[in-house]
Amino acid sequence: MTWQQISITSDKNTAPEISDFFSALGALSVTYMDAEDQPVYEPLPGETKIWGLTKVIALFELNTEPELIKTVLFAQFKKNILQDWFEEIIQDQTWERAWMEHYHPMKFGESLWVCPTGQEKSEKNTICMVLDPGLAFGTGTHATTALCLEWLATHNLSNKTIIDYGCGSGILAVAALLLGAKQAFAIDIDPQAITATLANAEKNNVQDKIKCYLPEEFSNFEADIVLANILANPLCEMSASIASLVKEKGSLILSGILNEQAGQVSKAYNQHNIQIQTPIKQDDWCRLDGTKKIN
């Protein structure tokens, strides 16, 4: 199918109004992109952060008249806050073809492969997890997930119980089970993440060893290893509850943390009897490895 795509750049205060304007005119979807390559850190609960100069991109049906939309848009908003009007016809792409151009088998440590369907690796003394992009975040391509997979692939997980807090696609829980963990408990606030995790567990034949929960359904207990690949602010806010899930002498693995945020996250968990080690860095991100101290 073919679509009409329209984009316009504006300041961060006007961008949400333009988004609403496009939606009122029948846009099928509206997205934001950074127009100045500025970082945006994670928002507070209930907050939406966008860039100082933001590109608003709207997708319309092909029979839409972009010149008419442009005329109405510039009449509605001041011309001095609108920049870089652009329109183009885009062709629909087959989803599988699009992601396969960018997603290939990846190896973590010496023992774990993460591969898309049809590209499985068979290598002596390694485990292959089959995972395709889908409903929830997490394929191993992002540094935050890769750092956690590296930890799992380089530690003995035999007979360990795992809690994957903020499981997304379930990649960490499934990987842990394939690498020898006894049982995994996957938790996420998004029902789609639960669906994705169960599907990926079944795809890798570990569905009998995993249980999935929304947070309000989960009864807390202490596990040998707790992984939380979320973001720095919620990690700090939930430090007491997440730390309480770790057994004495158990391991806590935290990710989704920018390098400059490592100090504040470490401090939050040190207050809850977790001894945090030196951050392990990859690009702009880091992983924090912790151990629950004996009382």
Backbone torsions as a table, in degrees:
resi	resn	phi	psi	omega
1	MET	NA	153.5	-177.0
2	THR	-114.8	144.9	-174.2
3	TRP	-131.9	159.5	172.8
4	GLN	-103.2	119.4	179.6
5	GLN	-111.7	133.7	-178.5
6	ILE	-127.3	137.6	176.0
7	SER	-136.0	151.0	178.5
8	ILE	-148.7	144.5	179.7
9	THR	-106.6	137.4	-179.3
10	SER	-150.1	178.5	176.9
11	ASP	-78.2	165.5	-172.5
12	LYS	-66.2	-24.4	179.8
13	ASN	-76.0	-31.4	-176.8
14	THR	-90.4	-25.7	-175.5
15	ALA	-54.0	-45.3	178.4
16	PRO	-62.7	-34.5	178.0
17	GLU	-67.2	-38.5	177.5
18	ILE	-66.6	-39.5	177.2
19	SER	-58.1	-47.5	178.1
20	ASP	-62.8	-36.4	-179.7
21	PHE	-64.4	-46.6	178.0
22	PHE	-61.6	-41.5	179.7
23	SER	-62.5	-40.3	178.9
24	ALA	-65.5	-25.5	178.8
25	LEU	-87.9	3.1	174.3
26	GLY	103.6	15.7	178.6
27	ALA	-60.1	137.0	178.9
28	LEU	-77.1	-30.0	175.1
29	SER	-157.1	152.7	176.6
30	VAL	-135.9	129.9	179.4
31	THR	-130.5	161.3	177.0
32	TYR	-109.6	146.6	170.4
33	MET	-136.1	150.0	177.1
34	ASP	-69.2	129.2	178.4
35	ALA	-97.0	-4.6	-175.9
36	GLU	-134.3	11.7	179.1
37	ASP	57.4	46.7	177.5
38	GLN	-103.9	141.4	177.9
39	PRO	-73.9	145.5	171.7
40	VAL	-125.1	119.4	180.0
41	TYR	-83.0	170.0	-173.8
42	GLU	-63.3	143.5	-178.5
43	PRO	-77.6	161.8	169.4
44	LEU	-72.7	160.9	178.3
45	PRO	-53.4	129.2	179.4
46	GLY	81.7	1.5	-177.3
47	GLU	-106.0	143.8	174.1
48	THR	-118.4	119.4	179.5
49	LYS	-105.2	136.4	172.3
50	ILE	-133.0	173.0	-173.1
51	TRP	-76.4	159.5	178.3
52	GLY	-59.4	-42.2	173.7
53	LEU	-119.0	113.7	-167.5
54	THR	-120.8	134.3	173.9
55	LYS	-91.7	125.2	177.8
56	VAL	-102.1	123.4	-175.1
57	ILE	-117.5	124.9	-178.6
58	ALA	-120.7	140.1	178.1
59	LEU	-110.1	124.1	-179.3
60	PHE	-120.9	164.0	172.4
61	GLU	-65.2	156.7	-171.8
62	LEU	-61.6	-32.9	-176.0
63	ASN	-78.5	3.6	176.7
64	THR	-66.8	144.7	179.0
65	GLU	-100.2	101.1	-175.5
66	PRO	-62.2	-34.2	-179.4
67	GLU	-65.2	-34.5	177.0
68	LEU	-67.3	-43.4	178.0
69	ILE	-61.8	-41.9	179.6
70	LYS	-61.3	-44.3	-179.5
71	THR	-60.9	-46.5	-179.0
72	VAL	-67.2	-40.2	-179.3
73	LEU	-62.4	-47.4	-177.3
74	PHE	-71.7	-22.8	174.9
75	ALA	-76.4	-29.9	-177.9
76	GLN	-80.5	-36.4	-175.2
77	PHE	-118.1	154.5	-179.7
78	LYS	-67.3	136.0	-177.0
79	LYS	-62.6	-29.9	-175.7
80	ASN	-73.8	-8.7	176.2
81	ILE	-107.8	3.9	178.1
82	LEU	-112.4	130.2	-178.7
83	GLN	-137.2	156.0	166.4
84	ASP	56.1	50.4	172.3
85	TRP	-58.9	133.7	179.3
86	PHE	-147.0	138.2	178.0
87	GLU	-134.8	144.9	178.3
88	GLU	-158.0	155.4	173.5
89	ILE	-93.1	127.5	179.5
90	ILE	-119.8	144.3	179.4
91	GLN	-92.5	140.5	175.3
92	ASP	-66.3	146.2	178.5
93	GLN	-118.6	147.2	172.0
94	THR	-66.4	127.9	-176.0
95	TRP	-54.7	-46.9	-177.1
96	GLU	-61.2	-41.1	-178.8
97	ARG	-65.6	-39.9	-177.0
98	ALA	-65.1	-47.8	-176.5
99	TRP	-76.0	-27.4	-178.9
100	MET	-68.6	-20.9	176.0
101	GLU	-66.5	-23.6	-173.7
102	HIS	-118.5	-9.0	-172.9
103	TYR	-120.2	114.3	-176.3
104	HIS	-131.2	167.4	178.7
105	PRO	-54.9	138.3	179.8
106	MET	-129.7	141.1	-180.0
107	LYS	-111.5	136.9	179.9
108	PHE	-122.4	125.0	-173.3
109	GLY	61.6	-149.5	178.6
110	GLU	-103.8	1.1	-168.4
111	SER	-126.4	-10.8	-171.3
112	LEU	-125.5	123.9	169.4
113	TRP	-105.7	139.6	169.3
114	VAL	-117.9	119.2	-170.0
115	CYS	-133.4	143.3	171.3
116	PRO	-72.5	158.0	179.1
117	THR	-54.8	133.5	179.2
118	GLY	90.0	-7.3	179.2
119	GLN	-123.7	29.2	-176.4
120	GLU	-62.0	143.6	178.0
121	LYS	-102.5	135.2	176.2
122	SER	-118.9	98.9	-175.0
123	GLU	-132.0	137.6	-176.6
124	LYS	-57.1	136.2	177.1
125	ASN	64.9	25.1	175.3
126	THR	-126.9	159.9	175.4
127	ILE	-110.7	139.5	177.7
128	CYS	-115.0	119.9	173.8
129	MET	-100.8	129.6	179.2
130	VAL	-94.5	123.4	-176.9
131	LEU	-148.8	130.1	178.2
132	ASP	-118.4	147.2	174.2
133	PRO	-55.0	142.9	-177.6
134	GLY	-160.2	-133.0	-171.3
135	LEU	-72.6	-26.3	-169.8
136	ALA	-129.2	158.9	-178.3
137	PHE	-67.4	138.6	170.2
138	GLY	126.1	94.8	173.0
139	THR	-125.7	-1.8	-179.3
140	GLY	96.3	-7.5	-178.0
141	THR	-77.7	-24.8	-179.5
142	HIS	-87.6	145.2	-176.5
143	ALA	-55.6	-37.5	-176.7
144	THR	-62.5	-41.3	178.1
145	THR	-75.2	-41.1	-179.6
146	ALA	-58.7	-40.3	179.4
147	LEU	-61.6	-38.9	178.5
148	CYS	-70.5	-40.5	178.6
149	LEU	-63.6	-38.1	176.7
150	GLU	-59.9	-41.8	179.4
151	TRP	-63.3	-47.7	-179.0
152	LEU	-60.2	-40.4	-175.7
153	ALA	-73.0	-12.5	-176.4
154	THR	-116.1	14.2	178.1
155	HIS	-128.4	153.5	178.2
156	ASN	-79.5	113.1	-177.2
157	LEU	-104.0	4.9	-176.4
158	SER	-54.8	125.7	177.1
159	ASN	65.6	15.8	-179.4
160	LYS	-88.3	146.8	169.9
161	THR	-96.6	139.1	-172.4
162	ILE	-122.6	138.0	166.6
163	ILE	-116.4	123.4	176.7
164	ASP	-106.7	100.0	-173.9
165	TYR	-94.1	112.8	-171.3
166	GLY	86.2	56.9	-165.1
167	CYS	-71.0	-24.5	-178.7
168	GLY	58.4	-118.8	179.9
169	SER	-77.0	-9.2	-176.2
170	GLY	86.0	9.3	-174.2
171	ILE	-57.7	-40.0	-176.9
172	LEU	-73.4	-42.4	179.2
173	ALA	-64.3	-44.4	-180.0
174	VAL	-65.9	-43.3	178.1
175	ALA	-59.4	-43.7	-179.7
176	ALA	-60.1	-42.1	179.4
177	LEU	-65.7	-42.8	178.5
178	LEU	-64.2	-28.2	-179.4
179	LEU	-89.1	6.3	171.5
180	GLY	116.8	-3.7	178.5
181	ALA	-61.1	150.3	-176.4
182	LYS	-78.1	-42.7	-177.8
183	GLN	-157.2	146.5	179.8
184	ALA	-126.8	143.2	176.9
185	PHE	-120.7	117.3	-175.2
186	ALA	-108.1	130.8	-174.6
187	ILE	-129.1	135.4	176.1
188	ASP	-157.2	150.5	178.7
189	ILE	-79.1	-14.3	-175.7
190	ASP	-99.7	118.5	178.1
191	PRO	-57.6	-30.5	177.5
192	GLN	-65.3	-32.4	176.7
193	ALA	-65.5	-39.4	176.9
194	ILE	-62.0	-45.2	178.4
195	THR	-60.5	-45.7	-178.9
196	ALA	-64.6	-41.5	-179.2
197	THR	-63.7	-44.9	178.5
198	LEU	-62.3	-40.2	179.1
199	ALA	-65.2	-41.9	180.0
200	ASN	-71.0	-33.4	175.2
201	ALA	-63.7	-43.0	179.1
202	GLU	-66.5	-40.1	179.3
203	LYS	-59.9	-30.6	-178.2
204	ASN	-105.1	12.6	173.5
205	ASN	59.9	37.9	175.5
206	VAL	-123.4	18.2	-174.8
207	GLN	-62.8	-24.1	179.7
208	ASP	-79.2	-6.5	-177.5
209	LYS	-112.4	5.8	-175.7
210	ILE	-126.2	143.1	174.4
211	LYS	-129.5	136.8	-174.6
212	CYS	-117.4	142.4	-176.2
213	TYR	-143.7	146.8	158.9
214	LEU	-76.7	153.9	-175.1
215	PRO	-53.7	-40.0	-177.4
216	GLU	-71.1	-14.5	179.7
217	GLU	-92.7	-13.3	-171.4
218	PHE	-88.3	128.5	174.8
219	SER	-94.4	116.0	-174.1
220	ASN	-59.2	140.8	170.2
221	PHE	-152.2	172.0	-177.2
222	GLU	-97.9	128.9	-179.1
223	ALA	-110.8	163.2	177.9
224	ASP	-68.5	-38.5	-177.6
225	ILE	-136.0	129.9	175.4
226	VAL	-120.0	127.0	176.5
227	LEU	-114.0	133.5	177.5
228	ALA	-137.5	98.7	178.4
229	ASN	-103.8	85.8	-174.7
230	ILE	-123.2	-113.6	174.8
231	LEU	-148.0	161.9	-170.7
232	ALA	-60.0	-47.7	-177.1
233	ASN	-60.7	-52.5	177.1
234	PRO	-64.6	-31.2	175.5
235	LEU	-61.1	-41.1	178.2
236	CYS	-68.6	-44.6	-178.3
237	GLU	-62.8	-33.1	-177.1
238	MET	-103.4	17.2	-173.9
239	SER	-58.3	-40.1	-178.7
240	ALA	-65.1	-46.0	-177.5
241	SER	-70.5	-38.8	179.5
242	ILE	-69.0	-42.7	178.8
243	ALA	-61.5	-32.6	-178.3
244	SER	-68.5	-14.4	-178.9
245	LEU	-83.8	-8.6	-174.6
246	VAL	-95.8	131.8	175.1
247	LYS	-66.0	158.2	170.7
248	GLU	-58.3	133.2	-176.2
249	LYS	68.8	6.9	177.4
250	GLY	-80.8	171.5	-175.1
251	SER	-106.2	139.7	174.8
252	LEU	-123.0	124.3	-178.4
253	ILE	-116.9	118.9	-176.9
254	LEU	-116.1	134.9	178.8
255	SER	-145.6	-178.1	-171.7
256	GLY	83.7	25.1	-170.8
257	ILE	-117.2	124.8	172.6
258	LEU	-70.2	150.8	-175.7
259	ASN	-52.5	-41.3	-177.1
260	GLU	-74.9	-7.5	179.1
261	GLN	-97.4	-4.5	-174.2
262	ALA	-59.3	-39.9	-177.5
263	GLY	-61.9	-46.0	-177.6
264	GLN	-68.0	-35.3	178.6
265	VAL	-70.3	-43.7	177.8
266	SER	-57.4	-44.8	-179.7
267	LYS	-60.8	-41.5	-179.2
268	ALA	-61.5	-39.0	-176.5
269	TYR	-86.1	-27.9	174.4
270	ASN	-59.7	-30.1	179.5
271	GLN	-71.1	-12.3	-177.9
272	HIS	-118.4	35.9	171.3
273	ASN	70.2	22.3	176.6
274	ILE	-106.3	123.0	176.8
275	GLN	-90.1	111.7	-175.7
276	ILE	-94.3	135.3	179.5
277	GLN	-90.1	179.2	178.3
278	THR	-61.2	134.9	-178.7
279	PRO	-58.3	143.3	172.9
280	ILE	-101.6	119.8	-169.6
281	LYS	-106.5	146.5	170.5
282	GLN	-145.2	115.6	-175.6
283	ASP	57.2	-128.0	-178.7
284	ASP	-87.2	0.2	-171.1
285	TRP	-113.5	162.0	177.4
286	CYS	-144.0	162.5	174.9
287	ARG	-117.7	140.1	176.0
288	LEU	-112.2	122.9	178.3
289	ASP	-102.5	129.1	-178.6
290	GLY	-131.4	159.3	176.7
291	THR	-128.8	135.8	178.4
292	LYS	-76.9	120.5	-178.7
293	LYS	-76.1	154.6	177.7
294	ILE	-78.9	131.1	179.5
295	ASN	-67.1	NA	NA
